[in-house]
Amino acid sequence: MTNNRLTRRAVSAVLVASLTAVAGGARHAAASDGPPPSAPTIEWTSCEGLGDQFQCARVPVPLDWDEPDGEQIELAVMKHLASKPDERIGTMFIDPGGPGQSGVGLVGDSGEELDAWGDGRFDLVGWDPRGTNDSSPVRCFTSAEEEAAFWDGVSIPSTPEESAAYQRKTVELAKRCGEVSGDLLSHITTADTARDLDRLRAGVGEERITYVGLSYGSLIGQTYLNLFPGRVRAIVMDGIVDAVDATTSMETNIGNTVSSADEVFRQFLDLCQNGAPGECALAGHDEPVQQRVARLFTQARLTPIPAPNADPPGELTYGDLQVATFNPLRVPPDWPQFAEDLDAAVEGDASALLTAARAMQTPAGFTAATTSAAISCGDAPARVPSSDWPTQIARFTEAGELWGPVNGWWLWAPCASGWPADATDRYTGPWNAQTENPVLLLSARYDPGTPYRNAVATEKRLANAVLVTLEGWGHPSYQIASACIDEVRTRYLVDLTVPARGTTCQPDEVPFS
């Protein structure tokens, strides 16, 4: 990674997913914020294939934090050393979201650029949260061959027959996950990860944490600061999950996360229609952009669209079309290419869109979705069984027509299919802890993955938080360049200063301008 644009794409969250309070959560909240416990110093080693600026470690943590001396699991951790060691302030932890994305991968791919967020004055530490990637990952199959056979030919359903078959598959998936992963599934909640983060804080010798939480990482941040408010130096959250909705039920969680994509898609279409001539492939035809794209979606509902130049050639279903919007809608610099792909499909060749949809519906893609679901299931169990999919998928579609069915099938359905976990230590609030220093919240006005209203609600809910709004698009806000946002973030991390409430920033560029 050599520039900010590439960094923004590298840390893009693929999936954003995040009950009434339980005794475990309330007990932990009351007992956690005493003097920081001592912990063994993390033993760092060189990272294979990376330079001297990087160090790696494996850190043991309890499977069950109620039994700290019981069974241990290991966390994969990576550090990028501060580029200005003589001016070093401390350590900055970062999580890229998901749930389930790799913090190790983030630091390894984008450490140099993220170092600039703290003006080179922090060691940057990322980790793979428990249950993910290289940190005791959730597994549902005993071999790659078994996994590939299970997902062969599966895609997001478009018809009642496909939906019924997919629901049966999620029941089998939940059973397999329980058989292979066992007790791990009950101990991968965000509260468990927040306790792991506190172990990492202690292991690098910091009395108070500096943390950047992106997308789902903002739920880790909110959980941490409510469990350990006295151990917070600075927390930045960008692309903000509503902690109440994310811990009420999977149905509430999904309803929240799919509710803003439709408006952002309308923004995309309007900017295309009104942009500079020649900048958007969908514009300049005999029909308005909005009508042209609506015709594409109507056609895909009726019959699949040919994709003759895909490898192999195939047909784009309505479900594939929805999936194909998932990544580009989050990244405004990609909107011109997205418009080209949509326009080609309108003209009868959906090859590019099908290729994008297939990339997300591989065995690896379904496994990533299952990991995300597994974490979210622990935080907010489903209340409606997946056998009631006709009613529930309809509710998700009403909440968000573009992504409601996708997130419903990917994330809700496994949780609602007899998910084999008993996450008694999940945290469900309160969410209004007072920190000594203010917490900085960042959000784009038009965020398709975490609605802007989440950031507004979080600012009101926390006792000491300031929201800065990007008057633009993207999930999270750094997906489109803004020198204003960059300056606000760096000044906060370095100097602990925040702007006045109600501060807004403009993007440096506007799509199709």
C-alpha positions, 0 to 999 in steps of 0.5 A: 500500500502506497497511498491513502486511496489504497489504504481506504480500500484495504480497510473496507469492511466487507460485512457489518453485523453486529436482549435485555440485560443479563446478569453476567453482563451487568456483573462484569460491568460492575466488577471490571473497572478497578485498577488495571490487572497486571499481565505478562509482557507480550513477547514480540518476534520478527514477522516472516516476510516483513521488514524491521518495522513489524513485530509479531506475537501470539498471546494466550487468553482464557477461553472463558474469562470467568475461568482465567486459569482454565483453557487458553486460546491464542490471539495472533497480534502484529505491531507496526513500530512508530515512525517517529520513535523519539516522539512516541506517545504510546500504542494505538490499537485498531480493529477493521470490523466485520465482525471477523476481519483481520487486524493482523492483515490490516496492519501488515497491508496498511501499517505505513498509511495508518501510522500517519493517522497518529502522526507517526507517534504510536506503535500500531497494534492489530489483532485477529479477534478470537474466533477469526482468522489466525486466532482460534477461528470458528470452524464448521468443517473438518476439511477444505474439501468438505467445506467446498462440497457443502457450498458448491453452487450455493448463492443468495436465493432469489425464488421461494424454492431457492429460499427453502433450500437455503434455509435447510442448508443453514440448519445443517450449517449450524449443526456442523459448526456446533460439532466442529467448534464446540464451546468456542461458539459460546465465548466469542462475543464482543465482550470477550473480545473487549476483555482480550483487548484489555489483556493486550493493553496490559501486555504492552504496558499501557495504563490507558488505551488508545483505540481506533474502531472501524465499523463493527470495531466501533462496537468493540470500542463501545463495549470496552469503554463501558466495561473499562471507562477508567482505562481509556485515553482516547477512542476513535470510532468510525462507521458506528454500530448502534450498540443497543440494536446490535445487542437486542436481537439478531432481527433488530441488528439486521434491521438496523444495518440494512436500513441505509443502503437504499438511500445511499444507492439513490445518492449514487444514482442522483450524483450520476445523473447530475454529474459532469458529462461523460463521467458516469456511464449510466447517464447520457441515454434516452432515459434517466439514470434512475429509470434505467437502473430500475429497469435492470432490477425489474428485469433481474427479478423476472429472469436472469441476465446473461453474463457471457464474458464471465469465467465461466459464462453464466447468468446474473440472478436478482440475488447476485445483483444485490450481492454485487452492490455490496462492496462498491456502494461502500467505496465512492471512488469505485462508483464510476466503475460500478456505473460502467458495470451496471450499464453493461448489464442494462445493455445485456451483458452482466459479466462484470456484476456476476464476477463480483457476486461470485467473488463474494459467494465462494466457500471462503466468502460463505465462511467469512459470513458464517464467522460474522454471524457466529459473533453476532449470534453471541451478542444478540441471539435470534428470536424468530426461527429460520423456518419462518423465513418468508415473514422475516426476510420480508421484514428485512426487505421492508427495512432495506430492499437492496441488502435486507435479503442478503444480510438476512440470509447471510447473518440472520438465518444461521443464527435462527437455525438452532445456533449451538451457543450459550453466550452467557457473558455477552454485554448488553449495557448500560452504554453511557459510561463517562470517560475522562477524555472525550470519545471521537465519533466519525461518520459519513452522512450517507453511510450504507453499512452503518446508518448515520443515525447510529452515530447521532444516537451514540453521541447522545448515549455516551456521557462524553462523546463528540460526533464529527460528520462527513458531508459525503458518502462511504463506509467508514468515512475514510473511504472518500478523501477528506483533509478535514477528517484526517486533521480532526482524527490526528489532532485528537489522537495526538493532542486529545482535542476535539472540535465543537459539537456539530462540526462537519467536514467536506470530502475533497472530491465528489463522485462523477464531478 
